[in-house]
Structures are given as structure tokens and as C-alpha cells.
Amino acid sequence: MTSDIHCHTGGADGTVVGSIDAADSSDCEEYVIADISADGAWLSMCADDAPTLPAWR
């Protein structure tokens, strides 16, 4: 996946969702964050490595 730091989705119209995906090709469940209103606007990481809510505060 290539990151495009200059990609814009048109303002506040984006719809961002998060999900846990049990991928068959990985050793861990993936935590995925995606803007479903834009093509290719997503990122993922091993769910065990994702920060917890208290860590974000």
C-alpha cells in the first residue's frame, strides 16, 4: 500500500469505520480503519499492537 499524504476526500463528508478482520494470511487479527467514502483510504495493523482507548486519552 502506498501512502498519499496529499489525498483529500472532500471535507467532512467522509465516513470512517473501524473493524477487526481475522485474515487467513496473517498470524494475527488485523485492526482496520477505513474511510468508506474514498477509494483506497484505509490502514491496518495487528490488533494486538493497536493502542487501547485509555492510551489515546
N, C-alpha and C positions, 0 to 999 in steps of 0.2 A: 504494500500500500504506500502510495506517495502522498505526503502531506502538502497541502496548498494553503499557506498561511494567508493568502490574499483572496480566498474563496468567500463570497458573501451570499447569503440565501435570501436577501431582500428584506432584512429588518426583523421585526418581531413576529413575522408570520410563520416562523419555524415551529415544528412540533418535535420536541426532543423526548426520547423514551430510553429507558434502561431495561436490560434483561440479562438473565443468566442462561447461557447456552451450553448444554452438555455435548460438546463437539466430539465426534468419534476419533478425529485425527489428532487430538491433543491429550496430554496427560492430566489436564485439569479442566474444570468448568471455566468457561470464558464469561467475563462480565463485559457486556456490550452496551455502549452509549451511542445512539444514532439520532440524527435529525432526519426524520422520515419524510420531510418536505423537500429534501435536496438529495440528488443522486451522489453517492459516494461520500456522504458526510457521516462517518462513523469511526469509532475506535474501539479496541477491545484489549483486555488484559486478563491474566489468570485471576479468577475470582478470589483466590486465597491471598493475592498480592494487592487487591483493591483496598483503598483506605475505608475505614469504617466511618459512620456518621459522626461519632464523637471526635474523631481525628480531624474532621473538616471544620469543627467549631472553633 
